Amino acid sequence: MDADVIVVGGAVAGGAVANAFGSLGVRTLLVEKVEREVHSTRGDLLHPPTLALLDRWGVLADLHADGALPIDKLAVSHSRRGRIAEFPTAAVDDGPAGRTLAVPHDRIEAVLYECALSWPSVSAQRGVVTGVVRDANGRVDGVRVRTHGANDETELQAKLVVGCDGSQSMVRRALGISAQPEQYDHEQIIIGGEGPTELPAALHWYLDEIGRVCVVSRPRGGFRILLTLPLGERGDLLRLPDPALHEYLVGRFPALTPLRFRKTDAHLYRLFRQVADRFWAPGVALVGDSAHTTHPAGATGMSLAISDAARLADRVAPLLLAGAPSDKIDSALSAYDEERRPAALAAVEANHLQALRLWQSDLFLEPDAYAQAVDPAGNWGAGGAGWGADPGALAFTGRG
Ligand SMILES: Cc1cc2nc3c(=O)[nH]c(=O)nc-3n(C[C@H](O)[C@H](O)[C@H](O)COP(=O)(O)OP(=O)(O)OC[C@H]3O[C@@H](n4cnc5c(N)ncnc54)[C@H](O)[C@@H]3O)c2cc1C
């Protein structure tokens, strides 16, 4: 065996799995195909139940040291009426995991990865996993990897393979597990930049007669603007040279004038939701977007991946350390699926409903109703549990 656990993909899900197993002393090999970070503008928000898990692995202290920004407000303003509502975010406690944090996505991935490699039982390899390898009984017992610069593929063996390779997961497809993507009728443009936001540590929605944008504070005077457009209607917005994008947004929302950003700071994301039919097969588990992809409206994709990782390791690591036979490991994988699939379905559905309210309906034409939908105490969000909660983590606490 080259490791007890081989993790395919080293972003949020893979980094979390490596920390979860590494912190328990399990020999873990992380295989990641890219040399550098490529998802820098995706979600930044990590909620208290997730932060408690990261604290367990020593990752949270490093995120704070990296300059994480606690988010203290959700707010709604209107182009003619000015500020309509401000909602303080509830703090679970005064500790480092007490309040939702904003950390740039690339830093979350980097800190998870660095922390994972600090565990003595964790190592990493750069390479593309091209397929899974099975034993004589059809149970997966490894992967094929093409290392950078090499023409040949090598086989690596492990007692467990964990697919953390994102929504287009090669591991999931190699197992024949289906996942039906349901596309949204809008796409999201995320624009990163620098400059003073009206509220220094907030998610701030701005409404007008055309639609809505959301400005999310980032550490060190940064921000992200979230803008959705109906599919196929982005037109010239991202084709025209600077300062067309800035002028467009400031023309609609003069409060954004101090924010500095350019066309090259804008990234376009196609949005869809999907939940795989199964999160496991003999010898394999799926974690993160390879198992479930959600609309970002509830800011829970990373939270789900991280709580998946914690529950998988809690169930399987003791068996691996004890040298348990394959059938015992597979029973634990089946139990992981029974716990995590309903949690993911609940989160994906809750985020879908919030996406319909905030991003896909005409609710912006009724600013007071829109503010009610944003209210973190208004029973929206993951599993109807309100802002910042993660049904996966709630299920975990409930059954722990
Ligand atoms: C616009 C947007 C905003 C979001 N906002 C938030 C938010 O605020 N909060 C939140 O919690 N979530 C948010 N999310 C969701 C969150 O970003 C994802 O759920 C999460 O990052 C998924 O991580 P992952 O590791 O599962 O997948 P990915 O990030 O897709 O990582 C997969 C990794 O696997 C590697 N890989 C793929 N194939 C192979 C292979 N064959 N061999 C080796 N390596 C491979 C890739 O290079 C990559 O590094 C948002 C998503 C979007 C699109």
The ligand as an ORCA input file, in Angstrom:
! r2SCAN-3c Opt
* xyz 0 1
  C     -19.656     31.691     -7.402
  C     -19.495     30.780     -6.226
  C     -19.518     31.301     -4.928
  C     -19.394     30.453     -3.820
  N     -19.470     30.956     -2.533
  C     -19.311     30.135     -1.455
  C     -19.279     30.633     -0.095
  O     -19.360     31.854      0.157
  N     -19.153     29.743      0.916
  C     -19.046     28.405      0.680
  O     -18.929     27.617      1.650
  N     -19.022     27.897     -0.586
  C     -19.148     28.736     -1.650
  N     -19.117     28.237     -2.916
  C     -18.955     26.796     -3.110
  C     -17.527     26.379     -2.897
  O     -16.634     27.222     -3.607
  C     -17.374     24.929     -3.347
  O     -18.411     24.137     -2.821
  C     -16.062     24.343     -2.866
  O     -14.997     25.230     -3.111
  C     -15.828     23.005     -3.554
  O     -14.558     22.524     -3.215
  P     -14.079     21.102     -3.737
  O     -12.710     20.930     -3.166
  O     -15.119     20.073     -3.477
  O     -14.025     21.235     -5.329
  P     -13.075     22.106     -6.274
  O     -12.808     23.444     -5.715
  O     -13.673     22.031     -7.646
  O     -11.667     21.352     -6.258
  C     -11.422     20.165     -6.961
  C      -9.910     19.978     -7.002
  O      -9.611     18.714     -7.582
  C      -8.563     18.875     -8.527
  N      -8.739     17.818     -9.520
  C      -9.790     17.655    -10.368
  N      -9.622     16.553    -11.117
  C      -8.439     16.001    -10.725
  C      -7.721     14.846    -11.152
  N      -8.204     14.036    -12.115
  N      -6.533     14.586    -10.575
  C      -6.039     15.395     -9.580
  N      -6.692     16.495     -9.154
  C      -7.877     16.797     -9.723
  C      -8.763     20.283     -9.088
  O      -7.585     20.795     -9.661
  C      -9.194     21.041     -7.838
  O      -8.093     21.558     -7.139
  C     -19.236     29.067     -4.035
  C     -19.175     28.544     -5.346
  C     -19.301     29.397     -6.431
  C     -19.247     28.824     -7.834
*
